[in-house]
Amino acid sequence: MVATSIRIFLLTLVWVALQGTLSVGNVLLGVVFGGVILRVTRPLFDVEDPSESRRFREGGRPLIRTWRVLVLLVVFLRELIISAVQVVRYVLQPTLKIRPAIIEYPLDVQTPREITVLANLISLTPGTLSLDVSPDNTYLYIHAISVETDDGAEVIDEIKSSLEKHVGRALGPSE
């Protein structure tokens, strides 16, 4: 409770500083916004979750988690732009030279939250679509608009080195 009050107080200070005027209405609005922000972001910092409790005990801090989420967002935006440009190239080519495939993507992320976020980020990226997760949560089935090899190794490597790595760092258990 004390930690929540401190966070609301700090968010209120940030709000007042951004508004540039110290008034009762501004402070009350800052408290309301601070409470809403903490409520919305609670799943990112939920200490009731055993993996989160371990993260806090082992030295993980909410600021580090927030930084990692922001890095994930930037990585996703980069992938979004790159994929959109690639899809535009496919569309503008005089002949359609694509090789669509369904790829069995081996998952390194483990928690349902990580798998869900990764699947959604993949689906939001142009040219790829998450289809299903294996019953044992070890594979994600992805449709890719074009692959170079039969097994889609280049798509797997690209997702592993960008999105999945950052999803694991931002939302996964402590390393």
BALO-972626 format. One line per field, with one value per residue (C-alpha): x, y, z. Coordinates in steps of 0.02 Angstrom, whole numbers, padded with zeros to 5 digits, always signed. Layout:
x (X_...) $
y (Y_...) $
z (Z_...) $
% end
This chain:
x (+00000_+00142_+00231_+00072_+00049_+00228_+00206_+00045_+00133_+00278_+00161_+00063_+00224_+00264_+00088_+00099_+00271_+00209_+00058_+00165_+00040_+00016_-00170_-00289_-00377_-00212_-00153_-00318_-00311_-00131_-00186_-00326_-00211_-00076_-00201_-00265_-00088_-00043_-00202_-00175_+00009_-00016_+00005_+00182_+00228_+00111_+00203_+00068_+00132_+00266_+00385_+00364_+00395_+00555_+00605_+00583_+00679_+00821_+00841_+00727_+00651_+00495_+00601_+00705_+00545_+00473_+00633_+00627_+00446_+00492_+00636_+00515_+00399_+00541_+00598_+00418_+00401_+00564_+00503_+00335_+00418_+00537_+00396_+00281_+00415_+00443_+00257_+00247_+00390_+00294_+00139_+00229_+00326_+00262_+00255_+00210_+00367_+00319_+00333_+00205_+00227_+00168_+00314_+00329_+00414_+00501_+00460_+00590_+00465_+00368_+00231_+00058_+00081_+00243_+00171_+00015_+00114_+00235_+00092_+00002_+00159_+00190_+00010_+00022_+00178_+00134_+00171_+00155_+00009_+00006_-00107_-00098_+00005_+00047_-00043_+00119_+00162_+00327_+00283_+00193_+00125_+00152_+00099_+00232_+00199_+00367_+00508_+00674_+00696_+00574_+00585_+00575_+00739_+00766_+00595_+00629_+00801_+00731_+00591_+00704_+00836_+00714_+00538_+00552_+00714_+00639_+00471_+00565_+00669_+00521_+00388_+00474_+00540_+00700_+00859) $
y (+00000_+00119_+00079_+00116_+00283_+00331_+00286_+00386_+00533_+00524_+00509_+00659_+00759_+00713_+00763_+00932_+00963_+00923_+01037_+01178_+01239_+01188_+01194_+01086_+01027_+00984_+00886_+00791_+00751_+00692_+00577_+00506_+00480_+00405_+00281_+00235_+00212_+00099_-00001_-00025_-00071_-00183_-00345_-00286_-00270_-00393_-00452_-00584_-00679_-00802_-00759_-00574_-00602_-00693_-00553_-00424_-00530_-00556_-00372_-00340_-00169_-00095_+00036_-00101_-00192_-00031_+00003_-00173_-00151_+00013_-00073_-00211_-00077_+00004_-00166_-00204_-00037_-00070_-00243_-00168_-00042_-00169_-00293_-00161_-00107_-00289_-00318_-00158_-00224_-00386_-00289_-00171_-00306_-00338_-00525_-00598_-00688_-00752_-00921_-00933_-01064_-01121_-01130_-01231_-01103_-01174_-01067_-01014_-00908_-01011_-00917_-00895_-00706_-00713_-00832_-00725_-00563_-00644_-00719_-00551_-00455_-00581_-00564_-00374_-00379_-00372_-00533_-00649_-00723_-00830_-00978_-01091_-01147_-01330_-01414_-01424_-01239_-01282_-01229_-01083_-01109_-00956_-00917_-00816_-00728_-00780_-00894_-00935_-01112_-01255_-01247_-01056_-01046_-00863_-00815_-00915_-00834_-00660_-00680_-00763_-00627_-00483_-00505_-00664_-00611_-00445_-00520_-00641_-00501_-00384_-00505_-00667_-00735_-00666_-00723) $
z (+00000_+00044_-00119_-00217_-00127_-00165_-00348_-00360_-00276_-00400_-00549_-00482_-00471_-00651_-00704_-00616_-00690_-00865_-00843_-00774_-00644_-00464_-00426_-00328_-00486_-00569_-00417_-00406_-00591_-00567_-00426_-00534_-00683_-00572_-00501_-00673_-00740_-00594_-00615_-00802_-00784_-00632_-00734_-00775_-00592_-00505_-00349_-00317_-00469_-00408_-00551_-00512_-00326_-00370_-00488_-00348_-00222_-00346_-00377_-00526_-00516_-00596_-00685_-00766_-00817_-00887_-00984_-01058_-01109_-01195_-01285_-01340_-01408_-01507_-01574_-01626_-01714_-01807_-01860_-01909_-02025_-02102_-02132_-02204_-02328_-02378_-02407_-02510_-02617_-02646_-02696_-02814_-02907_-03083_-03047_-02880_-02820_-02649_-02569_-02428_-02294_-02125_-02004_-01845_-01734_-01578_-01427_-01300_-01201_-01075_-00983_-01060_-01051_-01151_-01281_-01302_-01322_-01446_-01548_-01553_-01604_-01743_-01803_-01800_-01909_-02095_-02189_-02039_-01944_-01788_-01817_-01664_-01516_-01491_-01344_-01245_-01279_-01363_-01541_-01621_-01795_-01905_-02082_-02173_-02338_-02409_-02352_-02431_-02362_-02338_-02148_-02140_-02043_-02089_-02019_-01860_-01838_-01868_-01740_-01611_-01623_-01611_-01546_-01442_-01358_-01304_-01253_-01140_-01064_-01039_-00978_-00932_-00770_-00699_-00787) $
% end
